[in-house]
Amino acid sequence: MPPKQALALLLQEKAKRVGRRKLFGYFPDEGRFRRELYPKHMEFFRAGATYRERCFMAANRIGKTEGAGGYETVLHLTGLYPDWWQGRRFLLPVKWWAAGKTNETTRDIVQAKLFGDISYPDGKKSFSGTALVPGEAIGKITWKQGVQDLVDTVQVKHVSGGWSKLGLKSYQQGRGAFEGTEQDGIWLDEEPPIEIYGECLIRTATTNGIVYTTFTPLEGMSEMAFSFLPHGMPKNA
C-alpha cells in the first residue's frame, strides 16, 4: 500500500475512534471550553451529591440538554466519572430513564445527544456511537414498537463490568408509562407535567435515586417551574 494511502487510512481510523469518545472532551482543565467557564454546570453537578431533586432551568442554546442532563446521565450509566467530579456517584450498573416531550423529540434530541445517528453495520440497525455514550459502551438495543427509530431500552457498559439499562420515554405516553418499576435515576428533558414528575419521584424513592430536569420555562411560571424557585409558588397563585 502506498505510504500516502496508508497514512490516510490511519488518520481516518483515528478520527473515527476520537469521534466515538466524545464524552472525554467535556469540561477540560484548560482551553476555550475549560471547566471554570461553566460555573452553573459545576454547581448543578455538585448539588447531586446532596439533593435527590434538581433542575437546570435556563435559556435555550446554553448547553443544558447535552452539557448538563445528557453528560451527567452518561457518567452514571458508564461509571466514567472524571477526577474532578463532585456530584453523586454510582459504583455499580444502574437502571435509568431519560424522557422528552414527545416520541419524536425524545428520538431527535435526547436519543441523538446520547447515542448519535443510526447506522447499519453488517445490515443491523445500531448507533454510530459518535455522541456522548462511547461507541464501545453501547450494548443490546431494543426498539420501540410503533415509532420509527426510537429506542425502548439500551444496555450501556459500566466500568464495574456489568451493564446499565437505559429506557427512553416521552410525556405524551402519559403518566401510566412512568408507573411500575423502580429506577436509580431519571433525566427529564424539557418541562414535564407535574403528575409525571411526581411518578418519577415515586420510582426513585426506594432506591434513594435522583431525578433531574433540564428545561427552558416556555410554559411560563407554572407549578413545575415555581417548585424549583427559592420561595416556591406565590401564596396568591
Salt bridges, closest charged atoms under 4 A:
GLU13 OE2 - ARG17 NE 2.86
ASP29 OD1 - ARG35 NH1 2.69
GLU36 OE2 - ARG34 NE 2.53
GLU43 OE1 - LYS40 NZ 3.87
GLU66 OE2 - LYS22 NZ 2.93
GLU66 OE1 - LYS113 NZ 3.04
GLU72 OE2 - ARG54 NH2 2.59
GLU72 OE2 - HIS76 NE2 2.86
ASP108 OD1 - ARG107 NE 2.81
GLU136 OE2 - ARG21 NH1 2.54
ASP149 OD1 - LYS125 NZ 3.09
ASP152 OD1 - LYS144 NZ 3.24
GLU199 OE2 - ARG175 NE 2.96
GLU199 OE1 - ARG203 NH1 2.59
GLU219 OE2 - LYS101 NZ 3.59
